[in-house]
Amino acid sequence: MADKKNYYDILGVDKKATPEQIKSAYRKLAMKYHPDRNQGNAEAAEKFKEINEAHETLSDSQKRSAYDYELEHPGMGGFGGGFDGAGFGGFEDIFSNIFGGGFGGFGGGRTAHSEVGEDIQKEMTLSFMDAAKGCKKTLSYNRNEPCSACRGTGAKNGTEYSTCSKCQGKGVVQQVQNTMFGRTIRQSVCPDCNGSGRTIKEKCPDCKGKGYQRKETTVTLDIPAGVNTNSYMKKKGMGQAGPNGGTAGDLIVVFRVEPHKIFVRDNFDLKIELPISFKTASLGGTVKVPTIDDTFDLTIPEGTQSGQVFTIRGKGIRSVRGGTGNLIVRVLVEVPTKLSKEQKKEIERLDETIELRQHERMKKYSDNVEGLYGKKPF
């Protein structure tokens, strides 16, 4: 086992991780290192291959059991002559050796199995408003769709096949091995039927015996309000067709949300910068403030300073789990840049009538400077 990779470390999970934790870790890493998102990156491609290899082993209880044994007993070779990520020996093989069958009643033997198809990951770009308010979108993509004519079996009419003579329909073959532990039985996927337990007598004319057809598929997505960049939706059974008539994989749609000209999103809160005139800041007034649905009147109190923040509760983005964020308004007092000579004189006359004590921050600053240097700055 010394030269084997540690699949738990690859997925970043504990050895006692549950199947749900393993699946969750796999999905996160698979999205991060998927070739579609790392084109031309050989290192990411190799990492993606490792992640899939680790998931294939740890998501199968029997493979995981054999892998754990070799992990704990390096160099022992396991119960079935070594772990190779596909066929392996284990407790079921020992019971089969003793009782003549598998766990299914100590005599029923193992049955053929069908595999789950691969997941398909697609990326969808949403406008800021579509993501914030929710929307309905359609997505078209190509996939291996289960053949309807043969129900994914690959055989004509779904019936023109016979039981595999090599494995007698079990999908696995057994090999007797003599090891240092004694005589054991090692099971592996039947090479003649690839685990399906059957051989095709006449191929399906529609799919040429493959069990699937390459088709363009269109799905409709009901996207809830509140999705954000890297949020994703899963459409079960809309991925690649499963081999041997197995269950199709899932479609995973990852969202990318475009930025907005006015709003900045912070989780479910919305932030905006609101420019107001010097007059409104000084005397107070009412200004129109936008939300994702409409506008509302915000009262600006007399003497509002530039940078002052107002929080309006419940005017943010609705969460997919319930509740709504807030709208956070930061006021910026606009100073005019182009003034006529008469306007400048008016400002100077006004400034002469305003005492320093009427400017709270300027007065505090002036007092601090005076205390430091013994003279006022203004």
C-alpha positions in Angstrom: 0.0 0.0 0.0 3.0 2.2 0.3 2.8 3.2 -3.3 -0.9 3.8 -3.3 -2.5 7.2 -3.1 -4.4 8.2 0.0 -7.9 8.7 -1.3 -9.1 10.3 1.9 -6.4 13.0 1.7 -7.2 13.6 -2.0 -10.9 14.3 -1.2 -9.9 16.2 2.0 -12.2 14.0 4.3 -11.6 12.0 7.5 -11.3 8.2 7.3 -14.6 8.0 9.2 -16.4 10.3 6.7 -20.0 9.4 5.8 -21.0 8.6 2.2 -22.8 12.0 2.2 -19.6 13.8 3.3 -17.6 12.0 0.7 -20.1 12.9 -2.1 -20.2 16.5 -1.0 -16.4 16.8 -1.0 -16.2 15.1 -4.4 -18.7 17.5 -6.0 -16.9 20.6 -4.7 -13.5 19.5 -5.9 -14.9 18.2 -9.2 -16.4 21.6 -10.0 -13.1 23.3 -9.1 -10.9 21.1 -11.2 -13.3 20.3 -14.0 -11.5 20.4 -17.4 -14.1 22.7 -18.8 -13.1 25.3 -16.3 -9.3 24.6 -16.5 -8.7 24.3 -20.2 -5.0 23.7 -21.0 -4.1 23.1 -17.4 -2.4 19.7 -17.2 -2.1 19.9 -13.4 -5.8 20.5 -13.0 -6.6 17.6 -15.4 -4.4 15.2 -13.3 -6.1 16.4 -10.1 -9.5 15.9 -11.6 -8.5 12.3 -12.6 -7.3 11.7 -9.0 -10.5 13.1 -7.5 -12.6 10.7 -9.7 -10.4 7.8 -8.9 -10.8 8.5 -5.1 -14.6 9.0 -5.4 -15.0 5.8 -7.4 -13.4 3.8 -4.6 -14.7 5.5 -1.5 -18.3 5.8 -2.7 -18.5 2.0 -3.1 -18.9 0.3 0.3 -17.1 -2.9 -0.8 -14.3 -1.2 -2.6 -13.9 1.1 0.4 -13.8 -1.8 2.8 -11.0 -3.5 0.8 -9.1 -0.2 0.4 -9.3 0.5 4.2 -7.9 -3.0 4.9 -4.9 -2.4 2.8 -4.5 1.1 4.2 -4.3 -0.4 7.7 -2.2 -3.4 6.6 0.3 -2.1 4.0 2.0 -4.9 2.1 -0.4 -7.6 3.1 -2.1 -7.7 -0.2 -5.7 -7.7 1.1 -8.0 -10.7 1.0 -8.0 -11.0 -2.7 -4.4 -10.5 -3.9 -4.2 -6.7 -3.8 -6.5 -3.7 -4.3 -6.6 -2.4 -7.9 -9.6 -0.1 -7.8 -11.9 -2.5 -9.7 -12.0 -6.2 -8.9 -11.1 -7.1 -5.4 -11.5 -9.7 -2.7 -13.2 -9.1 0.6 -15.6 -10.5 3.2 -18.2 -11.3 0.6 -15.7 -13.5 -1.2 -15.0 -15.4 1.9 -18.7 -16.0 2.6 -19.1 -17.0 -1.0 -16.3 -19.5 -0.6 -17.8 -21.0 2.5 -21.5 -21.0 1.6 -21.5 -21.0 -2.2 -23.1 -17.6 -2.7 -23.1 -14.0 -1.7 -24.9 -12.1 1.0 -28.2 -12.5 -0.7 -29.4 -15.4 1.5 -26.1 -17.4 1.5 -26.6 -19.0 -1.8 -28.2 -16.6 -4.2 -24.8 -15.4 -5.5 -24.1 -11.9 -6.8 -26.3 -10.4 -9.4 -25.4 -8.3 -12.4 -25.1 -4.6 -11.8 -25.7 -1.5 -13.9 -23.6 1.6 -13.5 -24.6 5.2 -13.0 -23.8 7.5 -15.8 -21.4 10.5 -15.5 -22.6 13.9 -14.4 -22.6 16.8 -16.8 -21.6 20.2 -15.6 -22.6 23.4 -17.5 -22.2 27.1 -16.7 -24.9 29.6 -17.1 -24.6 33.4 -16.9 -27.4 35.4 -15.3 -28.1 39.1 -15.2 -27.9 40.7 -11.8 -31.7 41.2 -11.7 -32.5 37.6 -12.9 -30.4 36.2 -10.1 -31.8 38.5 -7.5 -35.5 38.1 -8.4 -35.5 34.6 -9.8 -36.3 33.6 -13.3 -37.0 30.7 -15.7 -34.3 29.7 -18.2 -33.8 27.0 -20.8 -30.5 25.3 -21.4 -29.6 23.2 -24.5 -26.7 20.7 -24.5 -25.6 17.5 -26.0 -25.5 14.2 -24.0 -25.7 10.5 -24.3 -29.4 10.0 -23.9 -30.7 6.5 -23.0 -32.0 4.8 -26.2 -35.8 4.7 -26.0 -36.1 1.9 -28.5 -34.1 -0.6 -26.5 -34.6 1.0 -23.0 -30.8 1.3 -22.7 -30.0 -2.4 -23.1 -28.4 -2.1 -26.6 -30.5 -5.1 -27.7 -33.2 -5.0 -30.4 -36.6 -4.1 -28.9 -34.9 -4.4 -25.5 -35.4 -8.2 -25.6 -32.9 -9.6 -28.0 -30.3 -10.7 -25.5 -29.4 -13.8 -23.6 -27.8 -14.6 -20.3 -24.0 -14.4 -20.4 -22.6 -17.9 -20.4 -19.3 -16.9 -18.8 -20.8 -15.4 -15.6 -24.3 -17.0 -15.8 -25.9 -13.6 -15.6 -24.2 -12.5 -12.4 -22.0 -9.9 -14.0 -18.9 -11.1 -12.1 -16.5 -14.0 -12.4 -14.7 -15.7 -9.6 -11.0 -16.7 -9.4 -9.7 -19.0 -6.8 -6.4 -17.9 -5.3 -4.0 -19.5 -2.8 -2.5 -16.9 -0.6 -0.6 -16.9 2.7 -4.0 -16.7 4.4 -5.3 -19.8 2.7 -7.6 -20.3 -0.2 -9.8 -17.3 -1.2 -12.1 -16.3 -4.0 -11.6 -13.1 -5.9 -14.4 -11.5 -7.8 -14.1 -9.2 -10.8 -16.3 -7.7 -13.5 -17.1 -10.3 -16.2 -14.9 -9.4 -19.3 -17.5 -10.9 -21.7 -20.5 -8.8 -20.7 -18.8 -5.9 -18.8 -20.9 -6.6 -15.8 -24.3 -6.5 -17.5 -24.9 -10.2 -17.1 -26.2 -10.6 -20.6 -24.9 -10.8 -24.2 -26.7 -9.2 -27.1 -28.1 -11.5 -29.7 -29.2 -8.8 -32.1 -28.1 -5.2 -31.7 -30.7 -2.3 -31.5 -30.8 -0.7 -34.9 -31.4 2.7 -33.4 -28.3 2.9 -31.2 -26.2 0.2 -32.8 -26.0 -1.7 -29.6 -24.6 1.1 -27.5 -27.7 1.6 -25.3 -27.6 5.4 -25.9 -27.8 8.0 -28.6 -26.0 11.3 -28.8 -28.7 14.0 -28.8 -29.3 17.6 -28.0 -31.3 17.9 -24.8 -33.2 21.0 -23.6 -34.2 21.5 -20.0 -36.1 24.3 -18.3 -34.7 25.6 -15.0 -36.9 27.4 -12.5 -34.2 29.5 -10.8 -35.2 30.8 -7.4 -34.6 34.3 -6.2 -31.2 34.8 -4.5 -28.8 32.6 -6.4 -25.3 34.0 -6.6 -22.0 33.3 -8.5 -21.0 29.6 -7.8 -24.5 28.7 -6.8 -25.6 25.6 -8.7 -28.7 23.6 -9.5 -28.9 19.8 -10.1 -31.3 18.1 -12.5 -31.4 14.5 -11.5 -31.1 12.0 -14.4 -30.3 14.6 -17.0 -26.6 13.7 -17.3 -24.9 11.0 -19.4 -26.8 7.7 -19.9 -25.6 4.9 -17.5 -23.8 1.9 -19.0 -25.7 -1.4 -19.3 -29.0 0.4 -19.0 -28.1 2.0 -15.7 -29.3 5.2 -14.1 -28.4 8.4 -16.0 -26.1 10.8 -14.2 -27.1 14.3 -13.2 -26.9 17.7 -14.8 -25.2 20.3 -12.7 -25.7 23.9 -13.7 -23.2 26.4 -12.1 -24.3 30.1 -12.2 -22.2 33.2 -12.9 -23.9 36.5 -12.1 -23.1 39.7 -14.0 -22.3 42.9 -12.0 -24.8 45.7 -11.8 -24.3 49.4 -12.6 -25.8 50.6 -9.3 -26.1 47.7 -6.8 -23.2 45.9 -5.1 -24.2 42.6 -3.5 -23.0 41.5 -0.1 -24.5 38.1 0.6 -28.2 39.0 0.7 -27.7 42.7 1.4 -27.6 45.3 -1.3 -25.3 48.3 -1.2 -25.5 51.5 -3.1 -23.8 54.9 -3.1 -26.3 57.8 -3.2 -25.0 61.2 -4.4 -26.9 64.2 -2.9 -26.5 67.9 -3.3 -24.8 70.2 -0.8 -28.2 71.9 -0.2 -30.0 68.6 0.5 -27.2 67.5 2.9 -27.3 70.9 4.7 -31.1 71.5 4.8 -32.4 68.0 4.5 -34.9 66.7 1.9 -36.3 63.6 0.2 -34.6 61.6 -2.5 -35.6 58.7 -4.6 -33.7 55.5 -3.9 -33.8 52.4 -6.2 -34.5 48.8 -5.0 -34.6 45.6 -7.1 -38.4 46.1 -7.5 -39.0 49.8 -7.5 -38.0 53.1 -5.9 -38.9 54.6 -2.6 -38.5 58.0 -0.8 -35.6 58.3 1.6 -35.7 61.2 4.0 -32.3 62.9 4.3 -32.0 64.7 7.7 -30.7 68.2 8.0 -26.9 68.3 8.5 -26.2 64.9 6.8 -22.5 64.3 6.3 -20.8 62.7 3.3 -20.2 59.0 4.0 -23.2 58.6 6.4 -24.9 55.2 6.1 -28.6 54.5 6.2 -29.9 50.9 6.5 -33.3 50.1 5.1 -34.4 46.7 6.4 -36.1 44.2 4.1 -35.2 45.9 0.9 -32.4 43.6 -0.1 -32.4 40.2 -1.8 -34.7 37.4 -0.9 -32.9 34.3 0.4 -33.7 30.9 -1.1 -34.0 29.7 2.5 -36.4 32.5 3.5 -35.9 36.0 4.7 -34.7 39.1 2.9 -31.5 41.1 3.2 -31.2 44.9 3.8 -30.5 47.9 1.5 -27.5 49.8 2.8 -27.3 53.4 1.4 -24.0 55.4 1.7 -24.5 59.1 1.1 -21.9 61.0 -0.9 -22.3 64.8 -0.8 -21.6 66.1 -4.3 -19.4 69.2 -4.4 -20.0 71.3 -7.6 -16.9 71.5 -9.8 -17.8 74.3 -12.2 -18.9 77.5 -10.5 -19.3 81.0 -11.9 -17.6 84.0 -10.3 -20.9 85.1 -8.8 -21.6 81.6 -7.3 -18.1 81.6 -5.8 -18.7 84.9 -4.2 -22.0 83.7 -2.8 -20.3 80.7 -1.2 -17.6 83.0 0.3 -20.3 85.3 1.8 -22.1 82.3 3.2 -19.0 80.8 4.7 -18.2 84.1 6.4 -21.6 83.9 8.2 -21.0 80.3 9.4 -19.0 80.1 12.6 -16.5 77.3 13.2 -18.6 75.9 16.0 -21.2 75.0 13.4 -18.8 72.6 11.8 -18.5 69.8 14.3 -15.7 67.8 12.7 -13.8 70.9 11.7 -14.0 72.3 15.2 -12.8 69.0 16.8 -9.9 68.8 14.3 -9.0 72.5 15.0 -9.0 71.9 18.8 -6.8 68.8 18.4 -4.3 70.7 16.2 -4.3 73.6 18.6 -3.6 71.3 21.5 -0.7 69.7 19.6 1.0 72.8 18.1 -0.5 75.7 20.1 -2.2 77.3 17.1 -5.4 76.8 15.1 -5.3 75.5 11.5 -8.3 77.7 10.4 
